[in-house]
Amino acid sequence: MVEIENRKLPFGGQSDLQFKMAAIGGLRRLCGISLNAVCRNKGLKASRLCQYRAFRINGVVRQQPFDSPTEKPQFPGASADFVDHLEFIQPNVISGIPVYRVMDRQGQIINPSEDPQIPKEEVRNFYQKMTLLNTMDRILYESQRQGRISFYMTNYGEEGTHIGSAAALDSNDLVFGQYREAGVLMYRGFPLDLFMAQCYANMDDLGKGRQMPVHYGSKDLNFVTISSPLATQIPQAAGAAYAMKRENTNRAVICYFGEGAASEGDAHAGFNFAATLECPIIFFCRNNGYAISTPTNEQYRGDGIAARGPGYGMMSIRVDGNDVFAVYNATKEARRRAIAENQPFLIEAMTYRIGHHSTSDDSSAYRSVDEVNYWDKQDHPISRLRHYMTARGWWGEDEERAWRKQSRKLVMEAFEKAERRLKPRPELLFTDVYQEVTPILEKQKESLWRHLQQYKEHYPLDVYDK
């Protein structure tokens, strides 16, 4: 720039300003040629990129003259008009985002055009998975109360969000769960034996007994291992979706979380990265009314979680989470478009957590029994689906009694097997972090064995695998 200003004016004595504008014009023409070439070669995705870059170039070059009668904002960070009066935007300027549903509480299809027309056997599979999950929850909850396992979290009332969304995914899609999505893993084929092995931390546990109960994971089923800290899975899921986009694998990521986790900073980071990087991801929020003991009216002041989507530039929808078909339709369409258009989608499933937050919680301290009973008896996703099947003659009292008996037998067999299995070998504490055990870990391992030998009467080593 210094060299240009010190030499004679080019182009027959043009002013310095004219020269700079000519240079910018040349740059713009050059960029236009390059961008047009990219657009022809890369198709639709590149076309969107070209339009975006052309807009940014135009934003710099086509600045309005100061004497323009109608000024338009030229700021690159937003699209808007100028106003000449002071007014703050109210949070309630629009009515609440509507809740999409397919069937009512009696299982009747409201709009036939929205019926997903799922075959009879698949609908029966939905119901059986939802009730099997419910049976497993009851047995493992009682197991913890009896001191057999250390911790548990039930899924009561949220079964429809699990099965409806899981059924709409491809088996190759990657799942990031929070800690209340056992039904998603069950629908994908995770066996009862492995659910029990994880909760009992026995030698069959895929995690080798290192995690607390309900922290499931399965590499074969594309289900990333659950971790306790809230919302850490959200930016991780965005990164995984970006990798899939770059690999062009026609896969999507779905990331589950609760409305409480949406208050974490990681949620903001994940949403913003996914939107700006245009990642094929579905953010699935289970809005179940409570974040442990914090009700939604103390969790946020805006219109739920779906209302945040447009602020990040994400397509958003709110669905009835107790309507398994509404969840299925929304997730299926979001997955299709996320892959086809390379963009994130936000689904807020409105539901209710009927059970306590966990076995460490007593929800009677912050909500009434009448409130819980209403959702359990009047608007339960399992009851709604059963009404639907009964009206079509797909399910009756005989099938119900037989299946309840069979499902309990299946869970109890896995339960009893898990209790009999040995615990993982103690030396597994020192594996799977480094390819070769480090000298420091070797010293710790030797110290552990010396301690166990010295005080072996205090450690039941006979229950551990040798």
N, C-alpha and C positions, 0 to 999 in steps of 0.2 A: 504493500500500500504506500509506503514511503517513496519507493522508486517511481510509482505512477505519479504522485503529486509533484515530484521535483523535475520531471521532464516536461517538454513542450506539449501543449494540448493536442491530441490527435484529432483526426477527422476534420481537418480544415478549420481548426480554431473553435471546436465545440466547447461548451462550458464543462467544467469538471462534473457537474450534476448530470448533464446530458450523457457524458461518457459512461458514468456509472450505471445510468438507466439502460444504456445500450448493452453494457456488459451483462446486466441482470436479464435483459431480454434474450440475449444469446444463450445464457445459462438455462433459461426457461425452455427455449426451443430445443436445446440439447437434451434436457431432462424429458421433455415431451416425446422426443424420438425414442429415447431409451425405454421409457415407460410403455409406449405403444408396442415396442418389440416384445417386452415382457408379457404384456396382455395377450398378444397373439399366441405366444408359446405356452402360457400357463393356464389359460382358460378363466373360469369364473372366479376362483380364489385369487388369482393374480389380478383380475380385473378390479376386484374390491380393493386390493392393495394399491393399485394404480390410482383409482379414484381418490383414495385417502391421501396419497402423496401429492397428487395434483392439487387437491384442495389446500394442503399445507403450503405448496408453492404459490398458488393463487393468493392465499392469505397474506403472504409477504409482499408479492408484487403488486397486487391490485388494491393498494391502499386508496381509500377514497380521498379526493382532494378536500381541502379545508372549506371550500366554498360550496360543497355539495348541499342541496336543499334538504335532502333526507339522509341523515346519517344512520348507518347500521353498525352495530358493534363488530369490531375486528379481532376481539380477543380469541386466542386459539383454544381456550379451555372450555368454552360453552357456546351454545347456540341460543340466541335470545334477541330481544328488541330493547331499545332504550325506553324508559318511562320518565316522566317529569314530576312524579309525586312519590312521596315516601310511603312505603307499605311493606310490612313484613309478611312473608308467606305463612298462612295459618296451617297447622298440621291436619285440620279436618275440612279442608276445602273440597274434598271429594268424599262420596260415601264409601263405606268399607268395601274392600275387594270381595267379590262374591265367592261363594263356596260351591265348587263344581261337584255334582253328584249324579249318579246314574239311577240308583234305586232308593226308595224311601225306607223308613224304618221297618215297614212290613214286608220288605223284599220285593216290592212292586217296581217294575221298570217305569220310569217317569216319561222318558222320551225314547221311543223304540229305535230311533236312528242312532242313539248313543249306546245301545246294547252291544257289547263286544262279541256276542254270538259265540261264546266259548263252549266247546262241546261238553256233553254231560259228564264224561269220565274225568275231564280236566277240572270241571267245577267240583266234582266229588273229591278230587285230589286236593283242591284248595281247602275244602272243609276238613278233610282228614288231617292235613298238615296243621291247620289252625288248632284243631282240638287235641292233636298229639302234643303240640307245643304247650297247650294249656295243662294237659295231664303231667307232662314232664316238670313244668313249673311247680305244680302242687306237691309232687313227691320230693323234689329237691329243696323246696322251701321248708317242708317238714323235716327233711334230713338235716338241714342247718339248725333248726330249732332243737333237734335232738342231739346236737353236738357232733354229728357225723362228718360234716364239712364246715369250713370256717365262715363262709359268706355265700350269699346268693342274691340275684335280682330277677324278679318275675317280669313277664311281658303281658300281664292281664290287661285286656282292653285295647291292646295295640296290634293284635294279630293280623288285622286287615292291612295295616301299612306294610307289614313284613311280606306277606304272601302275595299281595297285589303287585307290589313293586318287583319282587324277585321273579315272578312269572313273566314280567314284561321285558326282562333282560336277556341277553345272550350269555351262554355259559362262559364265554371268553372275556366278558366284561369284568372289570376289576372292582371289587367292593371294599370300601373303607367304612367300617362300622364304628359306632360309639361304644355302647355296652348293652344296648337293649334291642339287638337285632338278631337274636338267635333263630327266629323263624326264617330269615333270609338264608342262613347257612343250612338249616334243616331242609328247606325247599330245594337247595342245590344238591342235596344228597349226603350231607354230613350225618353219619350214623349215630344212633343213640349211644352205642358203646363209647364213641369218642367224646360225646358230650359229657358222659359220666366220668370218663377217664380224666378229662380236663378238670372237672370240679373236684374230683378226688385226688388229683395230682399223682396218679399211679404210673407204673412203668409203661403203660400204653399211651400216655398223654403225648401228643405231638410236640408240646412245648417242654417236655421232660420235667414237668413238675415245678417249673420256675415261676409260673404266673399264678395269681390268685384266681379263685373260681370266676366263671363266666367270661374270661378273657380268651375267647376262642380264636382260632386261626387255621387256615388250610391253604397251603400253596397249590395243591391239586385243584381246588375249587375256586381259586382266584379270590380268596377272602383274606385280606391283610389282618394280621394278628391285632387284636384290640389292646389298647393301652389306656390306663386310667385317666391321665390328665385331660381335661376338657379341651376339645377343639383342635388338638394337635394334628388330628387326621385331616383337617380341612385344607391347609396349605400343602400337605403331603399329597393329597388327592389331586389338587390342581397341578402339581408338578408331574405326577404320573400321567395325567391327561395330556399335558403338553408334550411329554415324551411320546405318547401314542400318536398324537397329531403329527409329529415330526417323522415317525416311522410309517405313517399312513397305513395303519393296520386294520382300519374299520372297526375298532373297538372303542368302547366308552368306559368312563369311570362313573360310579355312583358313590356319593359320600353322604352317610347318614349322620344326623346330629339332632339335638333337642333345642328348643327355643332358648333354654338357659345357656347352652354352649354358643349360641349366636351372639351373646353379649361379650364373648371373649375377643381379644384383639386378633387372634389367629383367624377368626371368621372373616374379619375385614380383609386381612392380607390374602386369604384364599379366594374370596370373591373377586377382589380387584385383579389379582394375577390372572385368574381364569377368564375374566372379561377382556382384559387388555391383550392377553396372549391368544384369545379366541380358542379356548380349549373345549374338547368334546366331553363335558362333564355334567352330571345331574347332581345338584345339591338338594338333598332330600331332608327337609326339616320335619321332625315329629313334634308338633306342638301339642303336648299332652296336658297342658294346664299348669304344671308345677315343675320347677327346677329344684328338686329335693323338696324343701318346704316353702320356696318362694313362688307365690302365684304370679300369673302373667301380668296382673295390674301393677305389680311391684317390679317386674322384670323390664318392662318397656312402656313407653307412652304412645308410640305410633300404632299404626294399624298392622300389628303382627309382624311376621318375618317376610311374607311375600311382598309387602309394600317396599321393602328395601331393595329388591331386585332392580327396578328401573334406575335407581340411583347409581348402580354399578354398570348399567347398560346390559342387564340380563333379562331374558324372557322369563316371566314368572306366572305362577298359577297357584290358587288355593283350592284344595280338594277336601272332600269329606273323607277323613281317614278311616271311618268306620264302614265305608262302602268299598268293598274290595274291588269292585268293577271300576269305580271312579279312579282309584289309585292305579289300577292296571292300565286304563286308557291313557291317563296323564303320563305315566312313566314310559309307556310304549312310544307315544308320540314324541315325548321329550328326547328319548334315546335316538329315534329315527332322525330327528332334526339336528341333534347335537353332532351326530356323525356326518350327516349330509352337508351341514352348514358350518361346521367347526365353530360352535358357540356354546356357552354354558346355559343351563336352565336351572331355575329355582322352583322347587315344588314344596309348598307348605301343606302338610297333611294335618288337618284338625282332628284331634282324637282326645282320649282321656286316659290317664294312668290310674287304673282301678286299684292296683296293688300299692303297697308301700314302695318308697323309692328303692329300698334294699332291706335286707334283714337287719341293718343297723339303724333303721328308721321306724318311727311310729307316727304314721300320718294322722292319727286321731287327734294329735296335738294341734293341728292346723287346718283341719277340714272336718265336716260333719259326716256322720254315718249315713244320713239321708242323702247327702250329695253323692257319695260313692254308690249307694244302692240304686239311685236313679240311673246312672250310666251302666251299672251292671245289669239291671233288669229291663230298662227301657230302650237302651241304644247301644247294644253290644254287637260288634262286628260278626261274631260267630252266630248269634241269634238271627241277625239280618240275613246272612247267607243261607241259614237253614230254612227260613221262611221262603226264600226264593226257590230252593230246591223242592221243598214240600209242595208248593203251588204247582210245580211241573211234574209231580209224581216221581221225582228222582231220589227221594229220601223219605223214609218213614220211621215209625217207632221201632219196628223190628231191626232195621239197619242201625238205628241209633244205639239201641241196647247192645247189639253184637259188637259194634265198633268201640264203644266205651269200654267194654270188657276186654276186647283184644288190645286196645291201645294201652290200657293200664298194665296188662300182662307183659307187653313189649318193654315198657319203661321199667317195670319191676325186675325183669330178667337182666337188663343192662345195669340197673342199680346194684343188684346182688353180685353180679360179676365184678363190677368196679370195686366193691368193698373187699373182695377176696384177693384182688391183685396186689402184688408187692409194690412198694415205692421205688422210684428210680434210684440207680446207683449213686451214692454220695459224690463220687469223683466227677459226675457230670456237672457239678457246680463250677468246674474249672475249664470246661470245654466250650467250643463254638463261638469264642470271641476272637482268639488268635489262631492262625493256622498251626503254629507251634506254640506249646505252652511256654510262657516266659519264665525266666529264673525266679522272679518274685512270686509268681503263681505257684511254682514248684515248692518254694519254701512255705507258702501258705497251706498248700496241700499236705505237706509233711507235718506241719504244725497241727492241722486238723486231725490227722490220724493219731498222732501222739496223744492229743486231748481225748479222743474217743477211746483209746486203749486204757488211758489212765482212769477215766470216769465212765467206763462202759456200762456200769450198773444203772446209770441215769439215761442211757440212750437205747431205745429198742431196735438195735441194728438187725434183728431177725426179721423185721418187716420190710427191709430194703433188699432190692435185687443185688445179687453178688456179682 
